[in-house]
Amino acid sequence: MEYIYGALALHASGKEISEENVKKMLQAVGVEIDDAKVKSLVASLQKVDIEEVLKGAAAMPAMPTAAPQAEGKKEEKKEEKKEEKKEEASEEDIASGLGALFG
């Protein structure tokens, strides 16, 4: 992540995202540099419009963390209702069967 943050910092300051600049940025904050990672990052970002990517990321809605829990509760309630209906149906079936015996 430090490599990406370094590239974003360079972009924000209007500097060119080059291997040399990324290395300088990482050295300034005390990160041990892996030349292969730097080279890969710079090559990956050559054809990327960072401003456009940042705009797209800012436009994405944030997913609330509580939503999956709420869905789980709804599913549990549905399952409980289904089980109750099954129990009720089976009781009704039993009652109608008994009525046929005495009818």
N, C-alpha and C positions, 0 to 999 in steps of 0.2 A: 504494500500500500504506500510505503514511503516514496516509491518511485513515481507513482501516479500523482500523489500529492505534490511532489516536486515539479512535475510537469504542469500541473494546474497552477502552481504558484508562479512558474515562469510565464504561463499564458496570461494570468491575471496582471502581471507586471509589464506585459507587452514585449517580453524577451522571446527570442527564437528558442524553440524546443529542439535543441541539438544534444548530441552525446556529451559534448564538452560542458554545456550549460547545466544539464541534468546532473552530471558528476560534481560540478562545483556546488550546486544546490544541496546535494546529498552530503558532501563533505562538510559543508557549513553547519549542518545540524548533527554531524557526528555519526552518520550511517555508514556501515561497512559496505563498500560498493562492489557489486557483481557486474562486471563489464557486459556479460551476455544479457543480463536483464535490462541494462541501460540500452544496449543496442536494439534489443527486441522491442522495448517500449517506444523508442524514437521511430523505428521502422513502422510500428503499428499506428502511430499517430500522424504519420506523414499525410495520409489521405483523409483524415478525419477533421470535420469542421467542429472544433470544440465548442464554439459559441452555440451552434445549433444543437449539439448534444446536451449542453447545460440548460438550454431553454426547454427542451423536451423533458428533461429530468425534473425541472421545476414544475412543469405542467401536469405531471403524473400525480393523481390523488394518493394521499397516504391511506393505507389500509389500517383501520383500527385493530388493535390486538385483541380486543374483547369480542369481536365479531365471531371468530371460530367457536368460542366458548358458548355464545348464545345459540349458534346453530346446533351445537351438541345438545343443549338443553331442549331445543325444539324437537330434535330427533328422539330424545328420551321420552318426551311427552307423547309424541306420536306413537312410539312403541308401547307406552303404557296404555294409551287409549285402545290400540289394537288388541292388546292382551285382555283388557277389560271387556271389549266387544266379543272376543273369543269365549271368554268365560260366560258372559251373558248369553251368548248364542248357544253354548253347550247346555246351560241350565234350561233354556227355553226348549231345546230339543229333548232334554230329559223329561221335562214337564209334559210336553205333547205326547211323548212316547208312553208315559204313565197314564195319561188320560185315555189313550187308546185301549189300554188294558182294562180300564174300569168302564169304558163307554159302551 
